Structure formats: structure tokens, C-alpha cells
């Protein structure tokens, strides 16, 4: 039996936040997070993939806000 066939009892959860200065003593806080169930919680590539996805979502939202 390979590890992929084991029940996914573990989970990886990441959260990322950024505060953007809007000037004139105003700021905007963006937070994004995600959780995945996995049987490979010690696998750095699992963590890296999840961090990249969350960072990507923050960047997308910042780009949307910059257009306004």
C-alpha cells in the first residue's frame, strides 16, 4: 500500500496577511488562508504549494484593488 492510499488524517493550514498603506493615515489589511487534508504533512512540497496558492490569491486581490 502506498502512502497515497492511506486516510488523509493530517492537515496543513497556512495563513498570510499584508497591510497596505493607502496614505492619509489609512491602511487596508488583506488576509487569506487555506487548509488541505493530506497524509503528507511533513512533505515540504505540500507546504510550498499551499503557501504559493495563498500568496497568489493575495496578489490577485491587491491587483484588483489597485485598479480601483
N, C-alpha and C positions, 0 to 999 in steps of 0.2 A: 504494500500500500504506500503510495507516495504522499508527501505532505499536503498536496493539493486536495486530497480526498478526506483529510481529517476535518472534523467540525471546526467551523470558524468561531472559536470561543474567545479569541482575543480581539482587541480593538485598538486602533490608532486614532488619536484625536489631536488635531492641531488648530491653533487659532492665531490670527495675525491681525494687528491693528496699526493704523497710521493716523497721525493728526496732521492736517494740512492747514497752514496759516493762510487765512483769507485776507489779511490786512485789516487795518482799522480795529484792532483788538478783537477780531473774530477768528474763529477756527472751526474746522469741520473734522469730526472723528469718524473714521470708517473701520469697521471690524468685520472680519469674515472668518469662518471656521468650518471644519468638516470632520466627519468621523467615518471610518470604514471598519467593517468587521473583517478580520484576517486571522489566519493561523500562522502568520509570519511577522509577529510584532518586533522581532529582533533584526529584521531584514532592512538594512539602510535604504535600499532602493524603494521599498514600500513607503517609508517616511519621506524620502526625497520627492517621490511622485505626488504625494498628498500636499507637501509644502508648495510645490510648483503650481498645483491646481488652485490652492487658496491664494497664492501671490498673484496668479493670473487674474483671478476674479477681482482682487483689489485694484490691479492696474486697469482693468476694463472699466470699473466704476469710476476711478479717478479720471480716465479719459472722457467718459460721458459727462462728468461734472465740469470738466474744463471746457467743453463745448458750449455750456450754458452761459 
